[in-house]
Amino acid sequence: MINNPTKFLFLLTLMGGTLISTSANSWFGAWMGLEINLLSFIPLMTNSKNLFSTEASLKYFLVQALASATLLLSVILGSLLFNPSVPNSSHLTIMNTLISSSLLLKMGAAPFHFWFPGVMEGLNWMNSLMLLTWQKIAPLMLISYTFHLDVFFSVIIVLSVVIGSLGGLNQTSLRKILAYSSINHLGWLLAAMAAGENIWGMYFLIYSFLSFAIIFMMSVFQLMHVNQIFSLNSINPINKFAFFVTLLSLGGLPPFLGFMPKWIVIQNMVNLGNLFIVTVMVITTLMTLFYYLRTAFGAFMLTYSENLWNTPTVTNSSLYSIALLLSILSTLGLTIISLIHNIL
């Protein structure tokens, strides 16, 4: 992508749009940044070698345009209806709900998730990585301005974790599995917002880190479906172990790095007294761990074989080295953080 000047330009404007949204001091400035971000991501999605990319680009554009129009409409209505001299909490609540709904649609949180798995299926791994991580920064930051753990956001959290866990159970495409996993993590991210800005920021950083590690590995070995993992013979057992441990870490299995942010969110939600939401979140996380374990267990035990021929030399690539390093860090991350904490 760096060697292509056009894509490099769109990548810069994509980052610029996110930075404009997160640093804007008005909703109109935030809307403008979201539009710049959208119009920069569409050309990056298109790929003449992939027949599904055009469909995914059109789907993404239509949904994001609808969300942007809803955001703009809700901001204009709010500015017209809101009168500082006559405070009316119902108008403010309706405006906040409309704004939050449009931003949740932009992220793909349930029940506005209908477009997300289909768009993910039409993208390559690097674009999928951007959609899972970078494209969520601006909407999450804007939602945190209006976030209050009321009935609306409680329903969104419960729906996101339930749909994210149930939707991935019958999937064979790895991109769709990561898409439903992302919907589940969005529920956890919204719950982390109730605990404070530093908590959801830390959760998002660790989620992005683990997504980087997994998608780099899948990109190196050109994995698209679960049955390709079952016959993954070109990787030695240590590297395979690091890869699947990273997958389990993304699911939040202790004692890996992905367990730490979920642990903190559970503790804060219990302190706030939201026991029902926490119970649903923990049960649905066990369901996501089930389909991660199903994938990893099949590759390790059920169909394990090693061929002595047709082994691609991917171990020399720099992307492979980065992916392996990230996988090792995700495996030992919680231990390293605990040691640093005890030393300090």
C-alpha positions as CSV (number, residue, x, y, z in Angstrom):
1,M,0.0,0.0,0.0
2,I,2.9,2.4,0.8
3,N,4.3,1.9,-2.8
4,N,1.0,3.0,-4.2
5,P,0.8,6.9,-4.0
6,T,-3.0,7.0,-4.4
7,K,-3.7,4.5,-1.7
8,F,-1.1,6.2,0.6
9,L,-2.9,9.5,0.0
10,F,-6.3,7.9,0.9
11,L,-4.7,6.3,4.0
12,L,-3.5,9.7,5.2
13,T,-6.9,11.3,4.7
14,L,-8.5,8.4,6.4
15,M,-6.4,9.0,9.5
16,G,-6.9,12.7,9.2
17,G,-10.7,12.3,9.1
18,T,-10.5,10.3,12.4
19,L,-8.3,12.9,14.0
20,I,-10.7,15.7,12.9
21,S,-13.6,13.8,14.5
22,T,-11.9,13.1,17.8
23,S,-10.6,16.6,18.2
24,A,-13.7,18.5,16.9
25,N,-15.4,20.9,19.4
26,S,-18.8,20.7,17.7
27,W,-21.0,18.0,16.3
28,F,-20.7,19.5,12.8
29,G,-16.9,19.2,12.9
30,A,-17.2,15.6,14.1
31,W,-19.6,14.9,11.2
32,M,-17.2,16.4,8.7
33,G,-14.4,14.2,10.0
34,L,-16.6,11.1,9.7
35,E,-17.4,12.0,6.1
36,I,-13.7,12.5,5.2
37,N,-13.0,9.2,6.8
38,L,-15.8,7.4,4.9
39,L,-14.8,8.9,1.5
40,S,-11.2,7.9,2.1
41,F,-12.0,4.3,3.1
42,I,-14.2,3.5,0.1
43,P,-11.3,3.6,-2.5
44,L,-9.1,1.5,-0.2
45,M,-11.8,-1.2,-0.1
46,T,-12.1,-1.6,-3.8
47,N,-10.0,-4.3,-5.4
48,S,-10.2,-5.4,-9.0
49,K,-9.0,-8.9,-8.1
50,N,-11.8,-9.5,-5.6
51,L,-15.3,-9.7,-7.0
52,F,-16.9,-9.2,-3.6
53,S,-15.1,-6.0,-2.8
54,T,-17.4,-3.8,-5.0
55,E,-20.4,-5.2,-3.3
56,A,-18.8,-4.7,0.1
57,S,-17.9,-1.1,-0.8
58,L,-21.4,-0.3,-2.0
59,K,-22.9,-1.8,1.2
60,Y,-20.5,0.1,3.4
61,F,-21.1,3.4,1.6
62,L,-24.9,3.1,1.8
63,V,-25.0,2.2,5.5
64,Q,-22.4,4.8,6.4
65,A,-24.3,7.5,4.4
66,L,-27.5,6.6,6.2
67,A,-25.7,6.8,9.6
68,S,-24.1,10.2,8.7
69,A,-27.5,11.6,7.5
70,T,-29.1,10.4,10.8
71,L,-26.3,12.0,12.8
72,L,-26.6,15.3,10.9
73,L,-30.4,15.3,11.2
74,S,-30.3,14.6,15.0
75,V,-27.8,17.4,15.6
76,I,-29.8,19.9,13.6
77,L,-33.0,18.9,15.4
78,G,-31.3,19.1,18.7
79,S,-30.0,22.6,18.0
80,L,-33.5,23.7,16.9
81,L,-35.4,22.1,19.8
82,F,-33.0,22.7,22.6
83,N,-33.6,26.0,24.5
84,P,-31.2,26.7,27.3
85,S,-33.7,29.0,29.0
86,V,-36.4,26.2,29.1
87,P,-34.6,23.0,29.9
88,N,-36.4,20.0,28.6
89,S,-34.8,16.7,29.5
90,S,-37.0,14.7,27.0
91,H,-35.7,16.6,24.0
92,L,-32.1,16.1,25.2
93,T,-32.7,12.4,25.7
94,I,-34.2,11.9,22.3
95,M,-31.3,13.8,20.6
96,N,-28.7,11.7,22.5
97,T,-30.5,8.5,21.6
98,L,-30.6,9.5,17.9
99,I,-26.9,10.5,17.9
100,S,-25.9,7.3,19.7
101,S,-27.9,5.2,17.3
102,S,-26.3,6.7,14.3
103,L,-22.8,6.2,15.7
104,L,-23.7,2.6,16.7
105,L,-24.8,2.0,13.1
106,K,-21.4,3.3,11.9
107,M,-19.6,0.8,14.2
108,G,-21.8,-2.1,13.5
109,A,-23.0,-2.7,17.1
110,A,-26.2,-4.8,17.6
111,P,-29.0,-4.4,16.6
112,F,-27.4,-2.3,13.8
113,H,-25.0,-5.0,12.9
114,F,-26.8,-6.3,9.8
115,W,-24.2,-4.9,7.3
116,F,-21.0,-5.8,9.3
117,P,-20.4,-9.5,8.6
118,G,-21.3,-9.1,4.9
119,V,-18.9,-6.2,4.4
120,M,-16.1,-8.1,6.2
121,E,-16.6,-11.1,3.9
122,G,-15.8,-8.9,0.8
123,L,-12.5,-7.4,2.2
124,N,-9.0,-8.6,2.2
125,W,-7.2,-9.0,5.6
126,M,-5.6,-5.6,5.8
127,N,-8.9,-3.8,5.0
128,S,-10.6,-6.0,7.5
129,L,-8.0,-5.0,10.1
130,M,-8.8,-1.3,9.5
131,L,-12.5,-1.9,9.7
132,L,-12.1,-3.8,13.0
133,T,-9.8,-1.3,14.7
134,W,-9.2,2.1,13.2
135,Q,-12.7,2.7,11.8
136,K,-14.2,2.3,15.3
137,I,-12.0,5.0,17.0
138,A,-14.0,8.1,16.0
139,P,-17.5,6.6,16.6
140,L,-16.4,5.2,20.0
141,M,-14.9,8.6,21.0
142,L,-18.1,10.4,20.0
143,I,-20.3,7.9,21.8
144,S,-18.3,8.4,25.0
145,Y,-19.4,12.1,25.0
146,T,-23.1,11.2,25.2
147,F,-22.8,7.8,27.1
148,H,-24.8,7.2,30.1
149,L,-25.6,3.7,31.3
150,D,-29.4,3.9,31.0
151,V,-32.0,1.5,29.6
152,F,-31.0,2.2,26.0
153,F,-27.3,1.4,26.4
154,S,-28.1,-1.5,28.7
155,V,-30.2,-3.1,25.9
156,I,-27.4,-2.3,23.3
157,I,-24.8,-4.0,25.5
158,V,-26.9,-7.1,26.1
159,L,-27.9,-7.4,22.4
160,S,-24.3,-6.9,21.2
161,V,-22.8,-9.6,23.5
162,V,-25.6,-12.1,22.7
163,I,-25.7,-11.6,18.9
164,G,-21.9,-11.5,18.8
165,S,-21.6,-14.9,20.5
166,L,-24.6,-16.7,18.9
167,G,-23.8,-15.4,15.3
168,G,-20.3,-16.9,15.2
169,L,-21.3,-20.4,16.3
170,N,-22.3,-21.6,12.8
171,Q,-19.7,-19.7,10.7
172,T,-17.0,-21.3,8.7
173,S,-15.5,-18.1,7.3
174,L,-12.7,-16.7,9.5
175,R,-13.6,-13.1,8.6
176,K,-17.2,-13.6,9.7
177,I,-16.1,-15.2,12.9
178,L,-13.9,-12.1,13.6
179,A,-16.8,-9.8,12.7
180,Y,-19.1,-11.4,15.2
181,S,-16.3,-11.5,17.7
182,S,-16.0,-7.7,17.1
183,I,-19.7,-7.2,17.8
184,N,-19.3,-9.1,21.0
185,H,-16.3,-6.9,22.0
186,L,-18.3,-3.8,21.2
187,G,-20.7,-4.7,23.9
188,W,-17.8,-5.1,26.3
189,L,-16.4,-1.7,25.1
190,L,-19.7,0.0,25.8
191,A,-19.8,-1.6,29.3
192,A,-16.2,-0.4,29.8
193,M,-17.3,3.2,29.1
194,A,-19.5,3.1,32.2
195,A,-16.3,2.5,34.2
196,G,-14.4,5.5,32.7
197,E,-12.5,6.7,29.7
198,N,-9.2,5.1,30.6
199,I,-10.8,1.7,31.0
200,W,-12.4,1.6,27.5
201,G,-9.3,3.1,26.0
202,M,-7.2,0.3,27.5
203,Y,-9.7,-2.3,26.4
204,F,-9.7,-1.0,22.9
205,L,-5.9,-0.9,22.7
206,I,-5.5,-4.5,23.8
207,Y,-8.3,-5.6,21.5
208,S,-6.6,-3.8,18.6
209,F,-3.2,-5.4,19.5
210,L,-4.7,-8.9,19.5
211,S,-6.5,-8.3,16.3
212,F,-3.2,-7.1,14.7
213,A,-1.5,-10.3,15.8
214,I,-4.3,-12.7,14.5
215,I,-4.9,-10.9,11.2
216,F,-1.1,-10.7,10.4
217,M,-0.9,-14.5,10.9
218,M,-3.9,-15.2,8.8
219,S,-2.6,-12.8,6.1
220,V,0.8,-14.5,6.0
221,F,-0.7,-18.0,5.7
222,Q,-3.6,-16.8,3.4
223,L,-6.3,-18.3,5.6
224,M,-9.9,-17.6,4.8
225,H,-12.0,-20.5,6.1
226,V,-11.9,-22.8,9.1
227,N,-11.1,-25.9,7.1
228,Q,-7.9,-24.3,5.9
229,I,-6.7,-24.1,9.5
230,F,-7.4,-27.8,10.0
231,S,-4.9,-28.6,7.3
232,L,-2.3,-26.0,8.3
233,N,0.9,-28.0,7.8
234,S,3.3,-25.3,6.8
235,I,3.8,-24.0,10.4
236,N,5.9,-25.6,13.1
237,P,4.1,-26.5,16.4
238,I,5.6,-23.6,18.4
239,N,4.3,-21.0,15.9
240,K,1.0,-22.8,15.7
241,F,0.7,-22.7,19.5
242,A,1.4,-18.9,19.5
243,F,-1.2,-18.3,16.9
244,F,-4.0,-20.2,18.6
245,V,-3.1,-18.9,22.0
246,T,-3.6,-15.4,20.6
247,L,-7.0,-16.5,19.3
248,L,-7.9,-17.7,22.8
249,S,-6.5,-14.5,24.3
250,L,-8.9,-12.5,22.0
251,G,-11.7,-14.5,23.5
252,G,-10.6,-13.5,27.0
253,L,-9.3,-16.8,28.3
254,P,-7.1,-16.5,31.5
255,P,-4.2,-16.3,32.0
256,F,-3.5,-14.5,28.7
257,L,-3.4,-10.8,27.9
258,G,-7.0,-10.6,26.6
259,F,-8.4,-11.6,30.0
260,M,-7.1,-8.5,31.8
261,P,-9.4,-5.8,30.3
262,K,-12.4,-8.1,30.7
263,W,-11.4,-8.7,34.3
264,I,-11.3,-5.0,35.0
265,V,-14.7,-4.4,33.2
266,I,-16.3,-7.2,35.3
267,Q,-14.9,-5.7,38.5
268,N,-16.2,-2.2,37.7
269,M,-19.6,-3.4,36.5
270,V,-20.1,-5.4,39.8
271,N,-19.1,-2.3,41.8
272,L,-21.7,-0.3,39.8
273,G,-24.3,-2.9,40.7
274,N,-25.1,-4.1,37.2
275,L,-25.1,-7.8,38.0
276,F,-27.5,-9.0,35.4
277,I,-25.5,-7.3,32.5
278,V,-22.3,-8.8,33.9
279,T,-23.8,-12.3,34.1
280,V,-25.0,-12.1,30.4
281,M,-21.6,-10.8,29.3
282,V,-19.7,-13.6,31.0
283,I,-22.0,-16.3,29.7
284,T,-21.8,-15.0,26.1
285,T,-18.0,-14.7,26.3
286,L,-17.9,-18.4,27.2
287,M,-19.8,-19.1,24.0
288,T,-17.3,-17.1,21.9
289,L,-14.5,-19.1,23.6
290,F,-16.3,-22.2,22.4
291,Y,-16.0,-21.4,18.7
292,Y,-12.4,-20.3,19.2
293,L,-11.6,-23.5,21.0
294,R,-13.4,-25.5,18.3
295,T,-11.1,-24.1,15.7
296,A,-7.9,-24.4,17.8
297,F,-8.7,-27.9,19.0
298,G,-9.4,-29.2,15.5
299,A,-6.1,-27.9,14.2
300,F,-4.2,-29.3,17.2
301,M,-5.8,-32.6,17.8
302,L,-8.5,-33.9,15.4
303,T,-7.0,-33.5,12.0
304,Y,-3.3,-32.9,12.9
305,S,-0.9,-34.0,10.3
306,E,2.5,-32.8,8.9
307,N,3.5,-33.3,5.3
308,L,7.1,-33.2,4.1
309,W,6.2,-31.6,0.8
310,N,4.7,-28.4,-0.6
311,T,5.8,-26.3,2.4
312,P,5.8,-22.6,1.5
313,T,8.7,-20.5,2.9
314,V,6.8,-17.8,4.7
315,T,9.1,-17.7,7.7
316,N,11.4,-15.3,6.0
317,S,8.8,-12.5,5.6
318,S,8.9,-9.5,7.9
319,L,5.1,-9.6,8.4
320,Y,5.5,-13.2,9.7
321,S,8.2,-12.1,12.2
322,I,5.9,-9.2,13.4
323,A,3.0,-11.6,13.8
324,L,5.0,-14.1,15.7
325,L,6.3,-11.4,18.1
326,L,2.8,-10.0,18.7
327,S,1.6,-13.6,19.3
328,I,4.3,-14.2,21.9
329,L,3.5,-10.9,23.6
330,S,-0.2,-11.7,23.8
331,T,0.6,-15.1,25.3
332,L,2.9,-13.7,28.0
333,G,1.3,-10.2,28.3
334,L,-0.6,-10.7,31.5
335,T,2.4,-12.3,33.2
336,I,4.7,-9.4,32.1
337,I,2.2,-6.8,33.3
338,S,1.8,-8.5,36.7
339,L,5.6,-8.7,37.1
340,I,6.0,-5.0,36.2
341,H,3.2,-4.0,38.6
342,N,4.8,-6.0,41.5
343,I,8.2,-4.6,40.8
344,L,6.9,-1.0,40.7
